[in-house]
Amino acid sequence: MMSGMIISNAIAINEGKKTEVDILIQEGRIARIERAGTLSNAERIIDALGMWLLPGVIDDQVHFREPGFMHKAEIATESMAAVAGGVTSFMEMPNTQPQTINKEELEKKFAKAAQVSPANYSFFFGATNKNADEVLSLNDSRVCGVKIFMGSSTGDMLVDNENTLEKIFANCNMLIATHCEDEPTIRSNMELAKERFYGNIPIEQHPLIRSREACILSSQKAIALAKRHNTRLHILHITTAEEAMNFEAGNVEHKRITAEACVHHLWFSDEDYQTLGSKIQCNPAVKTKHDREAIWQALIENRIDIIATDHAPHLLVEKAKPYPQSPSGLPLVQHSLNMMMQKAIEGKVSPEWVVEKMSHAPAKCFKLKERGFIREGYFADLVLFDSNQHYTITPQNILYKCAWSPLEGFAFKGKVMQTFVNGVSVFENDTITGLKAGMALQFNR
């Protein structure tokens, strides 16, 4: 009997193909890949007949709220929600409290994730107007990237000092990820809205206040800086048709400037504010159907490279505040794979395409070491997905600490049946196993 575990009779969706396979997992890695019905006699055999076997989703943008906002979310709770949705690796953002803008706070996050996370992890380091030297001294084999808020943010994380931006873009050797919204434009729009609505601004104004012009101005500035300095730039959560046209088609591995789209901008439009209100309020805002279709088209044409979530939970009582006191952000990491596979099952895209955008492309974009693919020798971050099952989101099966989803009541075709992280089953039979299998991500840079 071989040591380890065999997943047998699975339909592997990997590198643009569907293949019926048996997979042997040993010591956390994929030891062998053979044709279905070939491998047997391991310590555990999982018969995956009829199920899709996917490389785990890699989410390059989440906000898990720890430290500082743990009434909303924690690394433990949100990473459990992640693996329940087939997300095996996450990259978390620095706008916590304290902010992740020095190495001491960065190390605290790594240490906490090592204790509690069933998913693999890395953390962005936040740039400010004052910490450029520390940014430039980071270990680029361990930290996923530098986050620059080139638009509204909390505290002092808005980087608007031109000398600081030039210094970081000119000298940073690692990936820079940007949130692009022009702060003066947003402030001006907000003042006009206050005058027009006498302070009682309806939520439908959110995409007009955080306007397309604000996004376009800021992303164009980031692109110009990157081109001037040959910076490795990754622009997060593209929301407008105009921005989508700013990126070139091609293989993500060969690009210096890449872009991400988020699932909510591919799912909702501004028409949904009428029924969902602040539940879909986010920054940058959900915009028009035209923008949504333009983002889809840019993804299909490989002008936009990655699909992620920008998972950003708040409590419902906070979301219920009148706009603009209601906070921006929505919880999505448990349901992103279902959302995109729903589109694949409906025929808009293929399952192979979803795997490319949610697993392969993030691994290539960030130069992840031995993850993102079903390959011999790679870490066994895997998902069994049954396209014949149905899955309805209810309060009872939501694992976010905030305990709600804008998708409640939606019945998906397809369901995550089991998730493996580093060869360990962390989610099966609709249950988190309680095993903390996550490891710090490593990058080939």
N, C-alpha and C positions, 0 to 999 in steps of 0.2 A: 504494500500500500504506500502510495506517495504521500509525503507530508504536504500540508497546505489544503487548498480548496479549489474545486473545479466548478466553473459555471458552464453548463453543457447546453447544447442545442439552441444557443442564442443567435439572434440576427444582429450581428455587429454593424452599427452605422458609424463609419469611420473613414476619413480621407476620401470622401465622395462616393463610397461604395456601400452596398449591403452585402454581407457575407455570413453564411451560417457557420458558426464556430463553436469549439470548446476552448475554454481558457483556463489555464492553471495559474493560480496565484500562490506564491510562496514568499515569505518574509517581506510582505508588503508590496511586492512588485508582480508584474505580469511575467511569469517565467516561460510560458509556452502558449502559442496560439496555433491550434490545429483545426482541421475541418470537423464539423459537427459529428458526434458519435465516435470520436477517436480516443478521447481521454477518459479514464475511469480510475476507480480505486484510490481516491484521496480521502483525507480525514472527513471532509464535508463535500457533498456534491449537491449543487443547486440546479434543478432542471428548469431552464428558462425557455422551454418550448413555446414558440410563438411570440416571445417578447423581444423588444429591441434592447440591445446592449449599447450604451452610449458612453463616451468619455465624459467625466463629470463636468458640469458647467463651471466656468471660471468667471466670477462677477468682479469686474474691475472698479466698481464704485458702490460702496455701501456706507451707511452711517449707523453704527451700532450703539452710539450715544454714551459709551462708557470711556472715561469717567465723566461725571458731572450731571448727566441727565438720565440716571438709571431708573427713574420713575417711568420713563418712556420705553427703555430697551436696555439690554445688557449684551456683552459679547456672548455670554452663555446662551441666553434665550434666542437671540437672533441667529447664531450659528446653528442651533438646533433646528430652527425654522428653515434655514438654508439647506441643510442636508435632507430634510423632509421633502424639499422641492427639487432635489437633484443637483444642488450647488455644492461642489466639493472643495472649492477654494474661493476666498474672498480677499479683496483689498479695501481697507477701511480708511475713511477720511479723517482729517486732523481737527475738524472744528468741534472738538469736545471741550470739556472744562475741567482741568486746565487744557489748553490747546496743545496739540502735538507740534510744538515749534522749537523744542530743544531735545537733545538726545536722552535726557533723563526721563522725560514723559514718553518718548518713543519706546524706551526699554521697558517701562512699566506696562505698556500695552502688549508687547511681545510676551512678557512674563505672565500676564493674566490670560492671554489666549492659550498659552502652553498648558495652563492649569484646567481650562474649562471648555475649550472648543473642540467639537467633533469634526470640524472642517479645517482645512489648511488655511493659512493666513499670512498676510503681510499688511503693512501700514504705510500710508503716505505721510511724508513729512511736510508740514505746512510752512510756506514762505510768508514772511511779513516784510514791512519796509525796513526792518532793523536786523534781520538775522541772515543776511546773504552769506556771510563767511561760514556760518554753521551749515547752511544748505550745501555749500560747495565742498564740505569735508565729509559728506555722508558715504557710507559703504554701499556702493551701487550693486553689489551681489546679493544684498539682503533686503534692501528697502525698495519697494516697488516703484516709487517715484516721488517727485516733488509736486505738491499741489499749490497752485497759485489762483487765488480768487481775484480775477480781473473784473470785478463787479461787486455788488452788495454782499456783505458778509457780516458776521458777528465779531465783536471785539476789534482787534487790530489786524485781522487777517485779510483785509482789503489791501492789495498791493497796488498802489497808484503812484508811487514815486518813480519817476522815469529813470533816474540813475540806478535804482535798485533793479528794476526790470531789465535794463540793459546789461547790468553786471551778471545777473543770473542767467539770462538767455545767452550771453556771450561765453560764459565759463562753465556752465553746468554740463557735465558729461552724461548724466542720466536722464531718463524720461521726465519731461515736465508736463503735467496734466493741468489744464486750465478750465475754470468756470468763467464763461465769457458773457457778461452783461455790462453795459456801460452805465456806471453809477449816476453821472449827471443827467443822462436821458431819463432814467427811472425816477429820479427825484423831481424833475420837471413835470413828468407825466402824472405823478402822484399829486403834486400841488394843483394841477389843472383839474384833476378828478375831484379833489376836495372842494374846489370852488364850484364845480358843476353840480355835484350831488349834495352840497351843503354838509359834507362830512359823512353822509350815509351812503358809502360807495358800495354798489352791488358787486358780488363776487365775479360776475361776468366781465367786469372791467379789468380783472387781473391780467389777462394776456395783452391788454391794451396799455396798461401801466408798465408792466415788464415786457416791453414791446419788441416786435421783430427788429425795429431799428436799433434798440439797445443791444440785442444779440449780434446783429450784423456788424455794428461799429466795433464792438469788443473783439469778436473773433477775427475780423480783418486786421486789427492791431496785433493780435497774437501771431497770426500767420506772417505778417510783415516782419515782426521781430525775429521769428524763427528762420525765415528765409535770409534775413540779413546776417544772422550768426550761425546758420546751418545747425540749428538746435533740434534735438529730438522732441517734437511737440505732439501732444495728444489732446485734442479738444473734446471735452466731455459733453454729453447730452445735447446734441444738435436738435433744434426745434423749428427751423425755418427752411423754406424752399431755397431762399437765396443763399443761406450758409451752405446748404448741401452742394451747391454748384461750385463752392470754393475749393473742393477737394478733388484730387486726381484719381482716376481709376487705376487699379493695379494691385499687385501682390503686397500685402501688408508688410512682409519681411523686407521689402526693398524701399519702403517709404521712410522719409524723415518726418513727414507730417501726416498724422492719422486722426481718425475721428470715431466717436462712439454715438450710438443712438440708444435710447432707453425704452423699455417695453411700454411704459404708459404713454409715451409720445407716438408709439405705433398702434396703440389700442384705442385711446380716447381722442376726442376733438373738443373744440370750444362749445359745441352743442351740448356736451354732457355736463357743463356747469349747471344747467337748469335742473337736473335731477340729482347730481352728486355734490354740487356746491363745492365747499372747501375740502371735501374728501379727495378731490383731484387737484387742489391748489398746490403748486410746486414751482420751484425756480430752477431753470427758466420755465415759463408757463406752457401748459398744453395750449396749442394754437389751432389753426383751422384744419378742415379735412384736406384741403389742398396741400398744406404743409405736411400733414401726416403721409399722404401718398407720395410726396416728393422725397421724404425721408426713406420710405420703403424702396422707392426707385433707386435712390443713391446707394442703399445697402445692396440691392440686387446687382447694380452695376459696379460694385466694389469701390465706390467713392467714399462711402462710410464703411468702416471696417468691423466694428464690434457691436454686439447687443448686450446691454447690462441693465441694471435696475435703478441706481441711485436710491436704493432702499433708505427711507428716512422717516421713521415712525414718530407719531405724536399721539397723545391721548385724545379720545373723542371729545372730552370736555374742553380740551384746548382747541380742537378743530371747530367746535360749536361757537366760538367767540365771533363777534361780528367782524367782517372784513374791514380793514386789513390787520386787525389784531390776531386773527386766525393764523397759525404758523403754516409755513410751506413745507411740503414733504408728505410722502405716503408710503406705506409698507408694501413691499413687492417681492422680496427675495424668496419666499416660499412658493411663489406661483409663476415666476418668470418662464420657466421651462414649459409649464402647461400652457401659458399664453401663446408662446411661439409654436409649440407643437399643435395647438389648436389650428393655427393658420396653415400649418403643413398638412394636417389631416383634411382641412377644407380645400386644399389644392392651391393656395396662394403661392406657397414655396414648397420645397421638398424637405423631408426630415434631414437629409444629408446637408442641405443648406443651413438649417438651424444649428446643427452640430458645428459646422464651419464657423458660424458667426458667434456662437456662445462658448465654444471649447477650443477649437483649433486656433482661431484668429487671436483671442486674448493671449494664448500661450506664445504665439509667434510675435505678437506686438510687444509684449513685455519681456521676451526672451526667457521664458520660464524654463527651468531645468527639469526635463524628464516628466512633464505633465501635459495634459491637454489632448493626448492621442491614445488610442489602443495599440500599443507597440510592445514587443518583447523588451524587457529591461526597464520599461517605464513604471512609475508608481501606479498601483492599481486603484485609481480614482475612477469609479465606474457607477453607472446607473442602469438599473433594469426598469424599462418603461413599457407598459402594456397599452398599446394603441386601441385595444378592444374594450378596455374598461371605461367606465364613466366616473367622474369625480366632481361633486358639487361642493363649492366652498360654503361652509357653515361656521357659525361661531364656535362650534364644538371641535372643529378640526383645524382652526387657526392657531398657530404656535407663536405668533408674535406676542411680545409682552403687552403691547398696546391693545391686543385682542379684537382687532377689526381689520377689514379689508374693503376697498372700494369694489371688489369683485364678488362680494357676498351674494349668494344665490345663483351665480353663474354655474352652469353644468358643462364641464369640460369633457371632451372626448380624449381619452388617454389618461394615464395615471402613473405616477412614480411608485413602483412596487418595492424597490430596494436600492439603497445607496451604500457604496463602499468607499471608504477613504483610507488610503494606504493599505488596502487589502482587508480592512476591518469593516464588517457590516455595522453601520451606525444608524440605519433606519430600515426597518422591515415590519411587515404586518401592521402598517399604519402606526408604528410606534418607534420612538427614539430608543435605541438600545442602552443608552447611558454610557457608552464607551467613548472616551476622549481620544480620538485617533489623529487629530489634526497635527500638522507639523508646519514650522515656518517655511515659507516658500523660498526657493533659491533661484537666482537669475544668472544666466550666462552672458555677462557683459564684460 
